[in-house]
């Protein structure tokens, strides 16, 4: 039988291993459902109250533009540090041109009311049919059978010619909600689209695999539409992900898909980053927390306290004392020396500090003296004499 001390050691090791086990990154489904239900109630309440104009007291006949966007659902993820400092892509100069691709359980795009179309950019060298009007092309089938809203299918050559004028290019980007680009030519896009295009996710090219195959192109587009979404890396620590319009999730199956999407998206970030908190909100609504990382918050508090204590230690505490009628400032060390020194030797020990204090006092007195002005009468007399 092993001694008692070894048992105690084993118990402490087991306890330590339990403490080191990571906390589950799965957000409870009940909490997500409760947050969604709360937002639905809020929107219904706001809808009822906004039917009457607050200023006139009359019923609104025309809806405002804001009313159309008020149910836009956002998942807000807050990291402990800015995302652009906490990613591998931040180490490269191409960070601004790299979109963040996010996996989902089901399509989010068909729940976005203001969704326009998808712009597809393929290599000039592709030999397969990309005509969306031709029934034999894979693009035609994606539009008509899979109901994926594909807009223009273009090549770099078209960007260099037809869309070279700024107005044409601006309109092209404005007509589409996403750009899916052949990954073999994605590095050409900053020059062809312009740097400003990369300020928004709607005009930032998202690389997809094509490999000169219509089947691969079709699979990549389907995969993005059904199982992916994208966002821009934010400059700060807060990332907003568009989940579509809440009121478009009408059936129980659709609401279940929304819950699953929130769980899967959240887990991707919780597994990769030290996420502080996650919220759900619609436009103009309060934020509803669905996740708080206690460990992350504690680390943040500790780091702030450490920084504060460091500032305090670096900031030398000074006290004022008087020696022979001269007030001087002493730091902690000199203050301790002052306490134990012979009173008759204080003037000698702190001669340097006393001299500096006297100089400062003399300078202050000189600055406070009013400027001497010649009286007006004397000035007149001197003028007459001249």
Secondary structure as the mmCIF struct_conf table of DSSP 4:
data_model
#
loop_
_struct_conf.conf_type_id
_struct_conf.id
_struct_conf.beg_label_comp_id
_struct_conf.beg_label_asym_id
_struct_conf.beg_label_seq_id
_struct_conf.end_label_comp_id
_struct_conf.end_label_asym_id
_struct_conf.end_label_seq_id
HELX_RH_AL_P HELX_RH_AL_P1 UNK A 4 UNK A 20
BEND BEND1 UNK A 21 UNK A 21
HELX_LH_PP_P HELX_LH_PP_P1 UNK A 22 UNK A 24
HELX_LH_PP_P HELX_LH_PP_P2 UNK A 26 UNK A 28
HELX_RH_AL_P HELX_RH_AL_P2 UNK A 29 UNK A 49
TURN_TY1_P TURN_TY1_P1 UNK A 50 UNK A 51
STRN STRN1 UNK A 52 UNK A 52
TURN_TY1_P TURN_TY1_P2 UNK A 54 UNK A 56
BEND BEND2 UNK A 58 UNK A 58
STRN STRN2 UNK A 59 UNK A 59
HELX_LH_PP_P HELX_LH_PP_P3 UNK A 60 UNK A 60
BEND BEND3 UNK A 61 UNK A 62
HELX_RH_AL_P HELX_RH_AL_P3 UNK A 65 UNK A 69
TURN_TY1_P TURN_TY1_P3 UNK A 70 UNK A 71
STRN STRN3 UNK A 72 UNK A 79
BEND BEND4 UNK A 80 UNK A 81
HELX_RH_3T_P HELX_RH_3T_P1 UNK A 83 UNK A 85
BEND BEND5 UNK A 86 UNK A 87
HELX_RH_3T_P HELX_RH_3T_P2 UNK A 88 UNK A 91
BEND BEND6 UNK A 92 UNK A 92
TURN_TY1_P TURN_TY1_P4 UNK A 93 UNK A 94
HELX_RH_3T_P HELX_RH_3T_P3 UNK A 95 UNK A 97
STRN STRN4 UNK A 100 UNK A 103
BEND BEND7 UNK A 105 UNK A 106
BEND BEND8 UNK A 108 UNK A 108
HELX_RH_3T_P HELX_RH_3T_P4 UNK A 109 UNK A 111
TURN_TY1_P TURN_TY1_P5 UNK A 113 UNK A 114
STRN STRN5 UNK A 118 UNK A 122
TURN_TY1_P TURN_TY1_P6 UNK A 124 UNK A 125
BEND BEND9 UNK A 128 UNK A 128
TURN_TY1_P TURN_TY1_P7 UNK A 132 UNK A 133
TURN_TY1_P TURN_TY1_P8 UNK A 135 UNK A 136
BEND BEND10 UNK A 137 UNK A 137
HELX_RH_AL_P HELX_RH_AL_P4 UNK A 138 UNK A 144
TURN_TY1_P TURN_TY1_P9 UNK A 145 UNK A 145
BEND BEND11 UNK A 146 UNK A 146
STRN STRN6 UNK A 150 UNK A 155
HELX_RH_AL_P HELX_RH_AL_P5 UNK A 156 UNK A 160
TURN_TY1_P TURN_TY1_P10 UNK A 161 UNK A 163
BEND BEND12 UNK A 165 UNK A 165
HELX_RH_AL_P HELX_RH_AL_P6 UNK A 166 UNK A 174
TURN_TY1_P TURN_TY1_P11 UNK A 175 UNK A 175
BEND BEND13 UNK A 177 UNK A 177
STRN STRN7 UNK A 178 UNK A 182
TURN_TY1_P TURN_TY1_P12 UNK A 183 UNK A 185
HELX_RH_3T_P HELX_RH_3T_P5 UNK A 186 UNK A 188
HELX_RH_AL_P HELX_RH_AL_P7 UNK A 189 UNK A 193
HELX_RH_3T_P HELX_RH_3T_P6 UNK A 195 UNK A 199
BEND BEND14 UNK A 200 UNK A 200
HELX_RH_3T_P HELX_RH_3T_P7 UNK A 201 UNK A 203
BEND BEND15 UNK A 204 UNK A 204
STRN STRN8 UNK A 205 UNK A 208
TURN_TY1_P TURN_TY1_P13 UNK A 211 UNK A 212
HELX_RH_AL_P HELX_RH_AL_P8 UNK A 214 UNK A 227
STRN STRN9 UNK A 228 UNK A 231
HELX_LH_PP_P HELX_LH_PP_P4 UNK A 232 UNK A 234
BEND BEND16 UNK A 235 UNK A 237
STRN STRN10 UNK A 238 UNK A 245
HELX_RH_3T_P HELX_RH_3T_P8 UNK A 246 UNK A 248
BEND BEND17 UNK A 251 UNK A 251
HELX_RH_AL_P HELX_RH_AL_P9 UNK A 252 UNK A 272
BEND BEND18 UNK A 273 UNK A 273
STRN STRN11 UNK A 275 UNK A 282
TURN_TY1_P TURN_TY1_P14 UNK A 283 UNK A 284
BEND BEND19 UNK A 285 UNK A 285
HELX_LH_PP_P HELX_LH_PP_P5 UNK A 286 UNK A 287
STRN STRN12 UNK A 288 UNK A 292
HELX_RH_AL_P HELX_RH_AL_P10 UNK A 294 UNK A 314
BEND BEND20 UNK A 315 UNK A 315
STRN STRN13 UNK A 318 UNK A 323
TURN_TY1_P TURN_TY1_P15 UNK A 324 UNK A 325
STRN STRN14 UNK A 326 UNK A 331
HELX_RH_AL_P HELX_RH_AL_P11 UNK A 332 UNK A 340
BEND BEND21 UNK A 341 UNK A 341
HELX_RH_3T_P HELX_RH_3T_P9 UNK A 343 UNK A 345
HELX_RH_AL_P HELX_RH_AL_P12 UNK A 346 UNK A 349
TURN_TY1_P TURN_TY1_P16 UNK A 350 UNK A 350
HELX_RH_AL_P HELX_RH_AL_P13 UNK A 351 UNK A 368
BEND BEND22 UNK A 369 UNK A 369
HELX_LH_PP_P HELX_LH_PP_P6 UNK A 370 UNK A 372
HELX_RH_AL_P HELX_RH_AL_P14 UNK A 376 UNK A 385
#
